C-alpha cells in the first residue's frame, strides 16, 4: 500500500503525471509504453498500384506483388491496394488482438468482401480490432485487404494544407504488424489525461482542480506499469473521482458524434465517395461497441453515393438508423453555400434532400444543418419553414475577426417575418475531440448563460472525414456528469465548390457537370420549341420565347441564313411598350413568332447614331444619355426626361480599379479590409475608344484596356432603343497573382443605406463605417442588382453573374475578378465574359422597375429555331396583375413527373402587402397552395374565376402553387 502523498508542488506534480502518460518521454517505463504488448509481423504482405478507384471485386483480382514495411507508393490521387495475410500466435488466446497499421494516405480495411474500418494517422485510427478476446476455437489465419488512397484527410497540399496539390507526392507504409492490445492500460490513460485536463482547465483557484491533480498523483503512486495487478486500484481511484456528480444547475452539454465531410474541397468528388465509406463504417463499428453512441450525418448526396458504391454498408446504415443511433440530419442534398445560390436553387436543395431522407430513412429532417458555410441568406428562415424545418445549427459565425456574434441560442427572424430556433455551438468547432479544455470552453463561451442551459458539442475529425474515435467516446463517458464540469448526455450547390474555394480537379469536375446541364437544357428547349410548333406545316421558322412574367420590348440579334445576325425588335402586334417607343412587346412567359430580321419599327423607335467629338462618344436613346471619355470612362449619365445627372460632379464612372489581395492565410476564402488601402485605378490610353454599332436600334462604343503587363480587357458599351439602362459587355483575359479587380461608379446620390438583392427579396446595408459592425461589411454579397437612392431619384447597378458588391459613401463598386493561388493555383485564370449595366431612375427602385430590368438583363429573350413554322400568333401561359409579384419558377410537380401537374413559385419583391391576380391560359382543373416540398395545404384550395386566381402576399412572402391540369380530350 502506497504511503499517503506528501504536500506537492503544483508544477512538478502536473509534469510527473504528464510524463507518466507521455508518448515521447520514458516510454520504456511509463504507462503509455505498455499500451501494446507482444507483437509479430504480418505473415505476408503484397500490393498493387492503380490510378483508378476500383471497386473491391475488381481490385482483388489484380496482380499483387510482394511488399514490405517501408514500401513507397504514389503519386497523389493514385490508390495502393495491400493484401495482408495474418497468422495469430496461439499464445495470444484470451487477449485483445489488433492489426497495427500506419501509412501515409487514407486507408480502408476490407474483410470478407465488406468495408469494416478506416485507417488514418491524421484521424488517430492506426489499429483495427481483429478480436476483442481471442477464443480457443477462433480461426488463427485470415486475409484482409487495405485500400489506401494517395491523399491525406485534407488533400495533398504542397507545403501547406490549402496549397495546390503536389502531383508528385509519394506515400509510405511505416507499420504493419499484429499486437496484443491492453484495454486496461487504455482506460487508465484516458482517466489520467482527463484528470490532467481538469487540473489545468479549472486552474489553481478551483478546489476541484486540486482534487483532480491529487487523484492523478495517487494513481501514479499505486500503478506499476510492469505489474497489471496494480491497475484495478488505480482504476478505482479514478472511478471515485468521476463518480462524484454535478448539481442540477450545471450546464448540460449534448455531445453529438459527427464527421463533417466536404462534398469536394481539397480533393475531387470521387475521393469524397471513399471518404464517406471510410468514415461511416468506422462510426458503425463504434455504434456496435457503444450502444449509447449516436451519430449525426448530413448531406443526401453523400448517402446516395454510398448507396450506389457500397450497398452492404448502406444497408447497415439504414439498420442503425432504425435503432436511432445513425441519425440523418440537415434536410438538404448537400450543405450548400448560403449566399450565391438563387432562392429556387435553395428550395430544390431541401426538396430533393427531404424527399431522399423520407424515402430512404422513413422520415424528413426537422433541423437544417449547415456548420461550415460562410454567410446566411435572410430568406433562409422562410425557406426552412416552408420545408418543414423549425431549427437550425451552424458554426461558422465564430470565424469573424472583427465582431463576436452576441448569441449562441436564439430565434432568427427572416426577411418575411418567419422565425426559426438557431443554435451556434459555443465551442467554436464542429470537430471537437472530447477534451476537458473543449468542454470548459463550451461553457465559458456561452453568450446566453441564464436563459439557455444546454449546448451542442459536435465531436469527431471533420472537413476531410475521419469522425469520432473510441478514445473520444471514452472521454465523454467519464465526463458525462462529473462534479466541476458541465453534465447527463452522450447524444446524438456545395459551399466550397460554387464559391471556387476548391482544388483545380474539383473545378474541372464542376465545369463538366455544368456542361452536361447546359447540353441537357438545350435539348429540353428544342423539344419545347417543337411542341409549341406542333401541327404547323411548312418550312422552319424562328420562335421568340420570353421566360419572365412581364411584357418586354427588346432589341435582339436574330439569326440569318449563313450564320449572320441582324438586329430586330421582335414585335407583337396589339401590345404597347412601356416607353411609348414602338408598338412591340413580348407577352409574359410567352412564345411568339419572330419578326423579319430586318425589322425597324414604324413607330419611330430608331435613334440617331452615336456622336464622337474630341475623342469622346455620346449615346442617346431618348430615355438616358451616356457620355464616355476617350478611354471609355463614364463622364455623364443623364435621365433625359428630367435632365437629372447620375454621375458625381468631377468624377468618372466605369473606372476599373486594381487592389492587392493578400489575406492572412485563407487565400481563396478571405478578403481582408486592408486591401482597400491598396487601391490603384487602371488608366487607359486616350484614343482607344471607337464607335461600334452606329444608330438605328442600337448604338455602341468599344475600347481596349491594358490592366497590367499580363492582363487585358475589352468592353462594348451598348445602349438599345427603349432600354432604361446602358450595358457594359466585358471580356477579360486575366493572368494575375493576388490581385482584385473591381469597377466603380461615383453617384450623384446621397443616402446612408444601399439596397442589395438576395434570394426572393432584398435588404439594406449601411454606406458608412460608423461602427465595427458597419466596417466589417466593407464588401457584401448581392445577386442581380444593387441600388443607391435618395428621395425621388436613384442609381442601380445590375449584373448577370457577379456576387460581390459595396457602396461606400456614394461610390457603387462591383467586384469582378480575384486571383488566389490556394487551393487552386489556376483559379480564375484565363478568359472571362460578363455584363453589367447602369440604370438611373426616377422615384423608388421598386416603382422604376429595377427588379424587372435586372431579371431581363440576366434572362434575355430566347430565339429558338423551330422545326416547323412558328405559331401565327403569340401565346402567353401566365400573367400577373401586380408588378410587385415575381413568378420565379414554373416546374413539373415532383411527386408525379408523368402527371399533368405543375408547381408555380411566386414571391413578393417590393416589401409590401399586395393582392395579385394570376391569369392562366392553361386548362387548369384544380389550384392548391402547397409548401416548398410541394405538400398540398388542406385549406389551400383556390377558386378559379375566369381563368384567374387571386393571391395575397405579405412582404417578401414566397408562395407555392400546385396546378392540376385537365386531362386531354379523348
N, C-alpha and C positions, 0 to 999 in steps of 0.2 A: 504494500500500500504506500502510495507516494505521500511524502510529508506535506503538511499544509504549506501553500506557497507564501513566501515572504513578500513584503511590500515591494512592488516592482516599479521600475522606471517605465513610463508610458512608451517612449520610442523604442527602447531595447526590447520590451515585451512584444510590441507590434512587429518589429522586424524578426524576432525569434519565430513567431508564428508564420510570418511570410516565408522565411527560409524553409520551414518545415513542409510547406506545400509547393515550393518553387519548382518549376520545370527546368530551371537553369543552374541552380546552386545546390550542392550537396545531395545530388540525386543518388549517390552511392549509399546514403544512409538516411535520407528523409522519406516521408510518406509517399511523395509523388513517384519516387523511383520504384515503388512496389505495386504500382497500378497494374502492370502486366507481370506475369510470372514466366513459366517455362515457354519457350518458343521453338519453332522449327521452320525451315524454308518450305515453300510450296513444292509439291512433288515434281511438277513440270510446268513450264511457262512458255507459251508461244503467242505469236501476234501476226496481224496483217494490217496494212495501212491503205486507206482509200480516201479520195477526195469527195466521195459521195456519202450521204447519210442513209445507209442501207437499213432496211427492216431486218429484224433478228433472223428470221428464217433464211433469208438470203445471205446474211453475213456469216452464219456458222458453216455455210457450205464452201467458204473461200479457202484458199491455200494458206494455212497458218505455218509460220516458220519459227524456229526456236528463238526465244528471247530471254533476257535476264535482267535482274535489278541493275540500274544504271543505264538501261536502254533509252536511247533518244528517239523521238518520233516527231512528226510535224510535216509541213508547216501549218501556220494558222488556218483554221476553218476545215482542216482535214480531220479524219477520225481514225483512231487506232483501236482495233478490237484485240483483246487479250483472251486467250483460252487459259484458264487457271485450273490445274489438276491438283487435288488436295488429298492427303492421307493423314488422318488424325491419329496421333500416338495412343496406344492402348492405355498408357499410364494416366491419361487425362480424363478417365471416366469419373463422372461426378462433378466435373469442372465446367465453367462457362468458357466457351471457345470462340474466338474471333478470328476473322481474316483481317489482318492489318495491312492496309493499302495506302500508300502515299505516292501521289504523282501530281505533276502539273496538269492543268486542264480539269474538266468536269467529267466524272465517271458515273456510270450506271451499272449496277450489278444485275445480271440475269441468272435466274435459277429455274431450271425445269421449264424453260421457254417463256418465262414471265419476268418482268422487271420487279425487283424487290427492294432496292435501296440506292440512293445517290451517294456518291463519294466525292468530297471536295476538301482539300486542305483549307481553302478560304472559308468554307462553311462549317468547319470543325466537325467534319464527318470523315474520319480516316480509318474506321473499322466497321466491319459487318458482322453481326452476331450469327454465327453458324448454328449454335445451340445454347440455350440458357443453362442446360445441365446435360452433359453427355451421358446417355444411358448405356447400359450393358448391351442392349440389342440394337442400338443405333448404328447406321452404316458409318464406316470409317473412311470410305473413299467417295469423293464426288467431284464433279466438274462444274465450274462456274465460268461465265463469260463476263468480262468487264469492258464496256463500251466507253472509250474516253474521247471526248470532244476536245479538239486542239484550240481551246479558248478558256479563259477563266470565268468566274462568276460575273465579272464586269468587263467582259470582252478581252481584247488583246492590245490595249493602247501601247504605243511605243514611247516609253519614258514616263508617262503619267496615265492615270485612268482614262481621262477624257481625250487623250491624244488620238489621232487617227491610228487604226490598227497597224501593227507591224506584220507585214505579209510573210516575212521570212522567219518568224519566231519559232524556235524549237522547244520541245517539251521533254520531260524526263520522268521515268519511273524510279523512285528512290527507295521504296519499301514494298515488299510483297512476302508476307510470312504468316504462319499460324501462331497464335499465342493464347495462353490462359489469361482470362480477364478476372481481376479480383473486384467483385462488385462491392464488397465491404470497404475496400480502400477507396473506391469511387465515392461511396456515401460519406465517408469521413472527410474527404477532400471538399465535397460540396458544403458540409457543415462548417468546416473551418474557414472556407472562403467567404461564406455568408457572415460568419461572426466577425471576420476582419472588416467586411463591408459595413456592418452595423457600427463597429467601433469607430471607423473612420468617418462614416456618414453623419452620425449623431454628434461626434466631437466630444471634447473634454468637458463640456458643460452639462453633459447628459449622464445621469446615473445609469441609464440603460446601456450606454456606450461602455462604461466601465464593467458592467456585468457581462457584456459580450466578450470583452477582452479577457476578463478574469476566467470565463468559461473556456475560451480558446487556450489560454495558458495551462489550465488544469488538464485539458485534453492532451496537450503536448507532453505533459509530465507523466501521464498514465499510459500513453500509447507508445509501444515499442514497434517500429515498422517491421522488425525481423521476427516478431512474435505475434501472429494473428490472434492468439488467445487474449491479448490485451485490448483488442479493438472494441468488444462489447462494452467495456467500462467507459471508454471514451465516447462511444455512441450514446450511452445513457446520459452522460453529462450534456451532450448537445440536445437530446430529446427533451430533457428537463427544461432547458432554456427556451427552445422553440414551442414548448407546450404551454408556456405562460401566456395567457390570452390577453388581447387588447380589449378595450371597452367598446360599448355600443356606439359611442360618439366618434370613434375613429373613422377616418376617410376610408371608403371602400374602393378598391381597385378591381376592375373586371379584366383579368388577363385573358387575352384572346390570341390564340395561335394564328399566325398569318404568314404568308410568303408572297410578298409583292413581287410580281414578275412583269417587267415592262414588255409589252407585246412585241416591241422591237426598240432597240436603242443602240447600244454599243456592240450589237450582234444582229444578224439577219433574222427575218421572220422564221425561217426553217429551223434555226437553232432554238428559238423560243419553244417550239413543239417539244423538243427534247428536254429543255429546262423544266417544262411543266411536268413531264413524266418523272424526272429525277427528284423534283421537289415533292410532288404529291404522293408518290409511292413511299417516300420516307415518312411523310406525315401519316399515312395509313399504318405504317409499321408502329409508329408511336401511339396511334389510337388503339391498336391491338394490345399494346403493353400497358397503356394508361387509359382505362375506360372513362375516367373523368375528363380527359383532354378533348376539347372541342376546337375545331379548326375552321376559320372563315376563309372562303375562296371566292374571288370576284372574276368577272370577265367571261361572258359566254363563249366568245371566240376561242379562248384557250381550252375550255371544256370541250368544245366541238372538235378541236384539233386532237385532243387526247382520245375522244370517242372514235375518231377516224383511224388514228395510228396505233393506239394501244387499247383495243376493245376489252381485253381482260382486266386491265387496270381501271378502265371506266366503269365496268360492271361493279367492281369493288367500291369505287367512289359512290355509286348510287346506293349500294348496300349500307355504307356508313352514313350516308345522308338520311336514309330511312331510320337509322338509330339515333339521329340527332347529333352525331359527332362531326360530320363533314357538312358545313353549312354554306350553301351558295348565298352570296350577298351582292348588292350593288344594283342589279336590275338592268344593266346596260350591256351592249355587245362587247365593247372594250371600255377602259377608263379613258374617255375621250378628253380632248382639250376643252377648257371651259370658255375660251374666247373666240376662236376662229370659226368653228362650225356654225352653219346657219341654224335658225330655230327649227326648221323642218328636219335637218340632219340630226339635231339633238333628240327630237321626237322619235326618229327612226332608231336611234341607239336604244331607247327604252322599249320601243315597240318590239324590235327583234330580240332584245335581251330578255324581257319579261316573258315573251311567248316561249323562248327556249327554256327558261327555268321552269315554267309551268308544265311544258311537255315532258321535260327530262327528269324533273325532281318533284313534280306534283303540286308546286305552289310558286307564286310570284314572290319577289323580294319586297319587303316593306321599308327598306332603307336604301339610300343612294350612297355608294361607297366610292370616294374619289380622293384617296390620300395624297396622290403625287402630282396633281395638276396645279399649275400656276394660273390663277385667275378664275373668276366665277361670274357668269352672266347673271344680271339682275332678274332675268326671266326664268332662271332655274327653279325657284320655288313653285311657280305656276306649272312648269312642265312636270316637275316631280309629282305634284298633287294630281295632275291630270293623268298620271300613270300609276296611281295607287300608292304613292310613296309619301310618307309623312316625316321621315327622319333622314338626316344627312351627316356623314362622317367625312372629315377631311383633315389634312395635316400641314399642307404647305403654307398656310398662313404664318407659320413660325419663321419662314425664310424671308424675313424683312430686315434690312439693315438700318432702316430709318425709324420705323414706328413698331411698337409691340401691340398686337391686337388685344383689346381690353377684356375679352371674354373667352371662356373655353366651353361653356354650355349656355346656349341662348336660342331665342327664336329669331329666325331670319325672315324678314318681310320682303317680298319681291316687288317688282315694278307695278303689278296689278293689285297688290294687297294680300296675295296669298302668302301664307307663312308655314315654315317647317321648323322642327326642332333640330338644332345643329349641335354636334359635339366635335370638339377640336382637342384631341388628347393632349393633356398638359405636358407629357414627357417629351414633346417635340420630335417624335420619331414614330415611324411605323415598323421599325426593325429593332425593337428592344431585345435584350438578352437575359432579362430576369435578374439583373444585379440589384443589390441594395441601393447603390447610387441612383439607378434609374427610378426605382420605386420612390425614394425620398424626393427626387426631383419632380416626379409627377405630383406629389402633394404640395411641395413648396411653390411650384409654378402656377398652381390652380388659381385663376383670377376670380373664381366665383365661390370662394370659401364662404360658408354660412348658408348659402341658398342651394348649393349643389354639392352633395357629399359623396358623389360617385364619379369615377373617371375610367375611361378605357385605357388599356395597356396592351399595345399590339407588339407581340414578340415573335421573333424568327428572322433569320437572314433574309434580306429583301433586295429589290431592284433587279438583281440578276438571279433571283431564286435562292434556293437552299432551304429556307424555312426553319422551324424550330428544331432543337436537339433535345435528347434525353436530359442532358445537364440543365438546360433551361427549365424543363418541367420539374426536375428535382428541386431546383432553387425555389420555384414558385410554390411548390407544395409546402416547403418548410416555412415560407413567409406568409402562408395563407391567413393566419390570424395570430401573429406573434406580437406580444406587448412591445410598444415603442415604435411599431411600424403600422402603416395602413392595413386594413383587413383584406372575408368569408368566401375570394371567388375565383377559381380557375375555369374560366368560361370561354365561352365561345370566341373617229376619227381621231388613232391613238395619240396621246399627248406629246410623245417625243418623235412622232412621225410627221404629222401635219405641220408642226412648228419648225421642222427642219433640224432639230437638235439630236440627230442620229448619225450613224456612220454612213459612208457612201453606199455600201451594199444595200442598206435599208432604203435609201433614197431612190436607188435604181429599181428596187423591187416595187416601190410605191409608184414610180412613173410607169412601170409596166402595167400595174393594176389600173391606173388612170387611163392608159391607152386602151386597155380591154373595155373599160366602162364607156369610153368615148366611142369605140367601134360598135359596141352593143347599142348605145344610144342612137347612133346614126342609122343603124338597121331598123330600130323601132320607129324613128322619124320617117324613114322611107315607107315602112308598112302603113303608118298613119296617113301619109300623103296618098298612098294607093287606095286606102279605104275611103278617104274623102272624095276621091275622084272616081269611085266605083260606078260603073254603069254609064260613064260619059264616053261615047265613041269619038274617034278622031285622033289627030296627031297629039304628040306630047305637048304639055303646057308647063306653066310655072305657077306654083301655089305660094301665096304670101300668108304667113301664119304669125299672129300676134298671141303670145303666151301670157300676156299681162291683162289684168281685169279693168282696163280703161281704154278709151279710144286714143289712137295715136296717128299722127301725121309725121312721117319721117322720110328723109332722103335716103335712098338705098342704091347700092351698086348692084344692078341687075345683070345677070349673065347674058351674053350674046353668043351666037354661034362662033365657034373657033376659039373659045376661051376668053374673049374680050369681055369687058363690062362697060355699061353706061349708066348714068345717074337717072333715077326716076323718083316720083313722089308717091307711088303706089296708091292711086286714087280709089275711093269707094263712093260712088255716087250717092247723093242724098244726105251725107253727113257733113256737118260744118266743123272745121278745125278750130281749136281753141283761140288761135291768134288772128283769125279772120284773113289769113293769107291765101288760102285756097280751099276749094270745096273737096278736100281729100282727107280721109282719116281711116284708120283700121279700127274695126269694131273690137270690143273687149273679148279676150280669149276666143279668137275667131280665125277663120280661114277665108280667103277671098282670092279671086283671080288676079294675076299681076297685070299692071298697066303695060302698054307698049314701052319698051325700054327707053325710047327717046322722048318720053312724055315730059313736057313742060307745062305746068298748069296754066289754064287760061285766066285764072283769077289774079294774075299779076304777081305770082309768087317769086319769080326770079328777082335777083338783086344785082346792083352794079358790081363790077369786078373789084377785087382788092386794089387799093391805090398805094403807090410806093413813092415816097418823097424823102430825100436826104438819107436814103438807106433804110428808112423805117417803112412799115406796112400797116395799113388800116383795113380792117374787116368790119362790115356793117350789114346786118340783115333786117334792120328796122326795129328790132327788139333790143339788141345790145350792139355796142360799137367797141371794137377792140383795136388798140394801137400797140404795135411791137417795135422795140428799138432795133437798131441794125444787128444786134447779137441775138435777137429772139426773146428778150425780156419784155415783160408786160408793163408798159408805162401808163396805160389808161384802159379802164373798163367802165363804160357808161351805160346805164339803163336809159334807153333812148326816150321813152315816154315822159320820164320825169327829169331827164338831164342829170341824174344823180351819179356822181363818180364813186367807184367802189375801191380804187387803189389809193392808199395813203399818200398824202401830198409829199412830193420829193422822194418817193420810194419807188421801187420796181418789184413787180411780181414775176412769177415763173423763174425765180432765182435759185439755181442749183447750188447746194452747199455741201461741202465735204467735211466730215468730222473724224478725228482719231477715235477708234473704238477698241479699247484695250481694257477689258474688265479685270476684276481681281483674280478670278480663276475660271468661272463657268463661262467659257468663251461663247458658245452658240446660244446661251440662255440669257445672260445678263447684259443690260445696257446701263452703264453707271452714269450718275448725274454729272460727273466731272467731264464727260465727253462734250458737254455744251460749252466748256471753256476753250475748246479747240476749233471753233467754227472757222471755216475757210471758204469764202464764196468762190465758185468756179466761174471765171470770166471768159467770155467768148471773144472772138475776133470780129470787129466791125466788118460789114460787107458780106458775111456768110448767110444773111437772111435773103431768101428768094421767094417770089410768088410761085405758088403751086397751082391749084385749080383756080381758074380765073372766072369767077362770077357764075351767073345762071342760078342753079340750085345750090351751089356750094362754092365758098371761097376759102382758100387756104394759103399758108406760107410755111416754109420749112427752113431748117438750118441744121448745121453740124456743130458739135461742141466737143472739144478735147478735154475730157475730165482730168486726165493725168497722162503721163507718157504711155501707160498701158491700157487705158480705158477710154472709150469714146461713146458719144451719144448722138443720135439724130432724132429730130422731132418735127412732126407736121402739126401745125395749129390750124384747126378746122372750125368753120362757122357755117352751119347749114341754114337754109330758108326755114323759117318758122321755129327754130330751135332756141330755147331760152338760155342755153349755156354754150360756152366755147370749149371745144375738146382739144386735148394735147395728146396726140398719139405718139408714143415714145418707144424707141428701140435703143437698147444699151448693150454694148459689148463690154463686159465687166471683168476685170482681171486685177483685183486689188488684194491687199492683206490688211486686215484690221482697220478698215475704213467703213464709213457710214454715209450714204448718200441720201439727202433729203431735198425737197423743193419747198420754197417759201412764197407766201403771198401776204404782204402787209396790207391790211384792210383799213379803209376809212370808216371804221365802225368801232364803237366803244361799248363793251359790256363786261361785267365781272364773271359771266358764265358763258361757256360754249356748249353746244349740244352735239352729241355723237350717237350714231345709230348703233344699236345692238340687236340681238335676236328678238324679233317680234316687238320692237319698240325703240326707244331712245332714252338717254339720260344726260344730265348736265355735269360738267366738271368746271372747276374754277379756272380763270385765266390769269390768276395771280399766285404768288408764293407766300402768302401771309403766315401760314403755319407749316409745321413739318409734314402734316398730312397733305397739304396742298403741294408742297415742294416734291414730295415723293411721287406725285403724279405728273412729273415733268413730261412723261410720254404716256399716253393711254391707248387703249385699243378701240377701234371703230370698224364698222363694216362698210357700207356703201357710201356714207356721207358724213360730213361734219358741217356745222353751221354756226356762224357768229352773227347775232342780230341785236340791234337796238330797236327802239320803238319806230315802226314804220319802214325799216329797211334792214337788209341783211345780205351776207355773202356766204354761199355754200360751196364747199369743195367736195366734189364727187370723185369716185374712182371705181375701177372694175375688178381690182384684185389685191389691194394693199390693206393692211390692218393696223399699222402704227401711225398715230396722229398726235398733234398737240396744237393748242392755241395759247401762246404766251403774250400777254398784253393784247395787241391787235394783229399779231402775225400768225396766220394759219400755216401749219407745216405738215407735210405728208412724208412719212418715211418710205424710202424706195428700195434700197439695197444695203445689205451688210456683207462683210467678208470675214467671218470667223474661220479659224483653222482647226478647231477641235469641237466635236469628234470627227468631222469630215473636212479634210484639208482642201477639198474642191467645192465646198458649199457655195452656192450662188454664182460660181464662176461660169462665164460664157455669155450667151445671147439671151436677153430678156426683152419682152414686148408687153407693154401695158398702156392703159389710157386713164387719164384723169381729166376732170372738167371743172370749170369755174362758172357759177351761176349767181349773178346779182339778182336781188328780188325785192319787190315792194311788199310791205307788211310782214306777217309771220312766215316762217318757212312752211308751216302747215298749209296756210291759205295759198301760198305761192306755188305749191306743187313740187317742192324739193324732193319729197319722198318718192313721188311718181317719176320725177326726172332721173333720180339715181337708179331706180329699177330699170328704166328704159335704156340708160347707158349700159347697164350690166347685161340686160337681156334684149338685144336688138331684134327687130323683126327678122323672121326667117324666110328666105326664098328657097323653096324646095322644088326640085324637078318632079313633076307629076307624071305618072306612067301614061295617063291619058290627058285630055284637056281639063284644065281647072274648071270647077263649077262656075256656072254663068253668073251667079250672084254670091255675095258674101254671106257667111253663116256664122252666128255667134252662139256659143254654148251657154255662157254665163255673163251676166252684167250686174253691177251693183249701183244702188242709188246714192250712196254716200262716199265722198272722196276720202273720208277718214278710215274706211274699212279696206283692207287689202286681202284679196283672195290669194293666199300664198301657195297653196298646193291643191292639185286635183290628182287623185290616185285610185287605183283599184282597191277595194276592200281587202284587207289582209286575210280574213278568216275564210273567204271563199273566192279565190282568184279567178275561178272559172264562171262565177255567177255574175249577174248584171247588177252589181252594187259598186258604188263609188263613195270615196271619202273626200270631203272638201275641208280644208283648213283655212280659217279666216282669222284675222286679228284687227283690233282697233289700233291705229297707228298714230293718232294725233294726241292721245292722252285725254280723251273726252268721253262722256256718256253720249251714246248715239243709238238711234234706231236706223235700221238699214233694210231695204228690200233687195232680195236676191232674185233676179229674173232668170228663169230656166228655159232653155229651148229643147231640152231632152225630155223624153216621155217618162216622167217620174211617177212611180206608183206610191212611194212612201218616203217621208223625210223624218229623220230621227236625230236628235242631238246625241252625241256619244263622247266618251273621254278620249284621251290621246292614245289609248290602247285599243280604240275602236269598239269598246263595250257600250252597247246602247243604254241610254238613260231611260229607266222605265217611265219617267214622267216627261220625257223629251220629245214626244211626237208633235210635229209641227203641222198646222193646217196649210194646205196648198190652195192659194187663191189666184185664179187666172194665171197659172204658171209662175206664181211669185210666192216667196217665203219671207215673213217678217222676222228679222233677227235683232236682238237687243244686246248692246255691248256696254260694259264699263271700261274705264281707261286701261288700255293695253291688254284687254282680255283676249284670250285665244279661244275660239270656238271650233269644234269639230262636228261635222255634219255627215251623217250616213244617208246616202240616197239609194233607194232600191228602185231600179228601173223596171218599167213594164216589160213583160215578155214580148218577144217579137210576134207579129201576127203570123198565123199558120198559112 
